[in-house]
Amino acid sequence: MRSGLFSSFALKRVAVASMVIDHIGSFLLRAMMAPYRVDGMLVVNQDSPAILRQLMLWRELCDILGAIAFPIFCFLVAEGFLHTRDRLRYGRQMLWFALLSEIPYTLAHYQTFFSYRLQNVMFTLACAILTLLLISKVEERQVEQKVLRWGMTAAAIAAGMVMAYLIRGEYVFMGPLAVSLVYLLRDKGKLRIAGLAPLLVVSPWTALAVPFLLLYNGERGKGSKWFFYLFYPAHFLVFASLAMVISG
């Protein structure tokens, strides 16, 4: 057995916990701050009640701890792609659940059934998987010229990033880029975590995921592979309902 505290399922549980904390801030605390908004803008001044300042601090903490989730998900997508027996099925599965999650996601974020704004993160991860499929096709060709091989790889990554940008899933093109870099560094041991560095542009707090990833033991661990796929849309419905109750 490899050394390390966290299996892939354990990492996924850490990411899910981080995501839930992030969404407590995004949905529930935001709903609690609704009475202090004027024309959609949060009004904070010296006369603001202490509870508002506490809510703002709690939301900031939720944002910080919530930044752990996405780097772990990106890492696990690269790992899943390397170990799955059917890579096409892996991508289709992510895409189907992205479609299933879209209405719950939009209800929680925008209080409507459809929006042209950001789409759920499963679309981003589906784009990342497609990007890896393109990269793997380049690798299968075994192009001898190093410059040409890396040029084709860069083109595959660029295509995935453009697709993610057009779909506008959460984190847009940063998702396919980070997942691709982790995949390309797959033979570098712990150093492959460096592939997640572009996510620091989104939030420096994504670095909080690094200690968990350094403790990854390379094992699958025990758990249901369907848990996250089902939990993801379900938790949006729960948060959308709770936010509606809080805001009256």
C-alpha positions in Angstrom: 0.0 0.0 0.0 1.3 3.5 -0.9 2.0 6.0 1.8 -0.5 8.8 2.3 -3.6 9.6 4.3 -6.1 10.3 1.6 -7.5 8.0 -1.1 -9.3 9.4 -4.1 -12.7 8.9 -2.4 -11.3 10.6 0.8 -10.2 13.6 -1.3 -13.6 13.7 -2.9 -15.2 13.9 0.5 -12.9 16.8 1.4 -13.8 18.6 -1.8 -17.5 18.0 -1.2 -17.2 19.4 2.3 -15.4 22.5 1.0 -18.0 23.0 -1.7 -20.8 22.8 0.8 -19.1 25.4 3.0 -18.6 27.6 0.0 -22.3 27.4 -0.9 -23.4 28.1 2.7 -21.7 31.4 2.2 -23.0 31.9 -1.4 -26.6 31.0 -0.7 -27.6 31.0 2.9 -25.5 33.9 4.3 -26.3 35.9 1.1 -30.0 35.4 1.8 -29.5 36.5 5.4 -27.8 39.7 4.2 -30.7 40.4 1.8 -32.4 42.9 4.1 -29.3 45.1 4.1 -29.2 45.4 0.3 -30.5 48.5 -1.5 -31.2 48.1 -5.3 -29.1 44.9 -5.1 -26.1 46.5 -3.5 -25.0 45.7 0.0 -24.9 48.9 2.1 -22.2 48.9 4.8 -21.4 52.0 6.9 -20.7 53.0 10.5 -24.4 52.6 11.3 -24.6 49.0 10.0 -25.6 46.5 12.7 -23.0 44.2 14.2 -24.8 41.1 12.8 -24.1 42.3 9.2 -20.4 42.6 9.9 -20.4 39.1 11.4 -22.3 37.7 8.4 -19.7 39.3 6.1 -16.9 37.8 8.1 -18.5 34.4 8.0 -19.1 34.6 4.3 -15.4 35.6 3.7 -14.4 32.5 5.7 -16.7 30.3 3.6 -15.1 31.7 0.5 -11.7 30.9 1.8 -12.5 27.3 2.8 -14.6 26.8 -0.3 -11.6 27.5 -2.5 -10.2 24.0 -1.6 -12.8 22.1 -3.7 -12.1 23.0 -7.3 -8.3 22.1 -7.3 -9.1 18.8 -5.8 -11.8 18.1 -8.4 -9.4 19.0 -11.2 -6.8 16.7 -9.8 -9.3 13.8 -9.4 -10.6 14.3 -13.0 -7.0 13.8 -14.3 -6.6 10.8 -12.0 -10.0 9.4 -13.1 -9.1 9.8 -16.8 -5.8 7.9 -16.2 -7.5 5.0 -14.4 -10.9 4.6 -16.1 -11.5 1.7 -18.4 -13.7 3.7 -20.8 -12.6 7.3 -21.3 -15.4 8.2 -23.7 -18.0 6.9 -21.2 -16.3 8.9 -18.5 -16.7 12.1 -20.5 -20.3 11.3 -21.4 -21.2 10.6 -17.8 -19.9 14.0 -16.7 -21.8 15.7 -19.5 -25.1 14.0 -18.7 -24.9 14.9 -15.0 -23.9 18.5 -16.0 -27.2 18.7 -17.9 -29.1 17.1 -15.0 -27.5 19.6 -12.6 -28.1 22.8 -14.6 -31.7 23.6 -13.4 -30.9 23.0 -9.7 -27.7 25.1 -10.2 -29.6 27.9 -11.8 -32.4 27.9 -9.2 -29.8 28.2 -6.4 -27.7 30.9 -8.1 -30.2 33.0 -10.0 -33.7 32.0 -8.7 -34.8 31.0 -12.2 -34.9 27.9 -14.3 -32.5 29.2 -17.0 -29.8 31.7 -17.3 -27.1 32.7 -19.8 -24.7 33.5 -17.0 -22.2 30.9 -15.6 -23.2 27.3 -15.9 -22.4 24.5 -13.4 -18.9 23.2 -12.8 -19.6 19.8 -14.3 -19.7 21.4 -17.7 -16.2 22.7 -17.0 -15.0 19.3 -16.0 -16.6 17.7 -19.0 -14.7 20.1 -21.2 -11.6 19.1 -19.3 -12.2 15.4 -20.1 -12.7 16.2 -23.7 -9.4 18.1 -23.7 -7.7 15.1 -22.3 -9.2 12.9 -25.0 -7.7 15.3 -27.6 -4.3 15.2 -25.8 -4.4 11.4 -25.6 -5.1 11.2 -29.4 -2.0 13.3 -30.0 0.0 11.0 -27.8 -1.3 7.9 -29.6 0.1 9.3 -32.9 3.6 9.1 -31.4 4.8 12.1 -33.3 8.6 12.0 -33.3 9.3 15.7 -33.8 9.1 17.2 -30.3 8.2 20.7 -31.4 5.3 19.3 -33.5 4.1 17.0 -30.7 4.0 19.8 -28.2 2.4 22.2 -30.7 -0.4 19.7 -31.3 -0.8 19.2 -27.5 -0.9 23.0 -27.0 -3.6 23.2 -29.8 -5.6 20.5 -28.0 -5.5 22.4 -24.7 -6.4 25.7 -26.5 -9.4 24.0 -28.1 -10.6 22.8 -24.8 -10.2 26.2 -23.2 -12.1 27.9 -26.0 -14.9 25.3 -25.6 -15.1 25.9 -21.9 -15.1 29.7 -22.4 -18.0 29.4 -24.9 -20.0 27.1 -22.6 -19.1 29.4 -19.6 -19.0 26.7 -16.9 -17.7 27.8 -13.6 -13.9 28.7 -13.7 -14.3 28.7 -17.5 -11.1 28.0 -19.3 -9.0 27.6 -16.2 -10.5 24.1 -15.6 -9.3 22.4 -18.8 -5.9 24.1 -18.5 -5.3 23.0 -14.9 -6.6 19.4 -15.6 -4.4 19.2 -18.7 -1.3 20.3 -16.9 -1.8 17.8 -14.1 -2.3 15.0 -16.7 0.8 16.0 -18.6 2.8 16.0 -15.3 1.4 12.5 -14.4 4.9 10.9 -14.3 6.3 13.6 -12.0 5.0 12.2 -8.7 3.9 14.9 -6.2 5.2 17.6 -8.6 2.1 17.1 -10.8 0.2 19.2 -8.3 2.1 22.2 -9.8 -0.2 21.8 -12.8 -2.9 23.4 -10.6 -0.9 26.7 -10.4 -3.1 28.6 -12.9 -6.0 28.3 -10.4 -4.1 30.7 -8.1 -5.2 33.5 -10.6 -8.8 32.7 -9.7 -8.1 32.7 -5.9 -4.8 32.4 -4.0 -6.8 30.4 -1.4 -6.8 27.4 -3.9 -3.3 26.8 -2.4 -5.1 25.4 0.7 -5.8 22.2 -1.4 -2.1 21.4 -1.7 -1.6 19.8 1.7 -4.5 17.4 1.0 -3.2 16.5 -2.4 0.3 15.9 -1.0 -1.2 13.3 1.3 -2.9 11.4 -1.6 -1.9 7.8 -1.5 -2.8 6.8 -5.1 -5.5 4.4 -3.9 -9.2 4.5 -4.9 -10.4 3.8 -1.4 -13.9 2.9 -0.4 -17.0 4.8 -1.5 -19.7 5.1 -4.2 -18.6 6.7 -7.5 -22.2 7.9 -7.9 -22.3 9.8 -4.6 -20.9 13.1 -6.0 -22.8 12.9 -9.2 -26.1 12.7 -7.3 -25.2 14.9 -4.4 -24.2 17.8 -6.6 -27.6 18.6 -8.1 -29.5 17.5 -4.9 -27.6 19.9 -2.7 -28.4 22.8 -5.0 -32.1 22.1 -4.6 -31.7 22.0 -0.8 -29.8 25.3 -0.7 -32.3 27.0 -3.1 -35.2 25.9 -0.8 -33.4 27.1 2.4 -32.4 30.4 0.9 -36.0 30.9 -0.2 -37.2 30.3 3.4 -34.6 32.6 4.9 -35.4 35.4 2.5 -39.1 35.0 3.0 
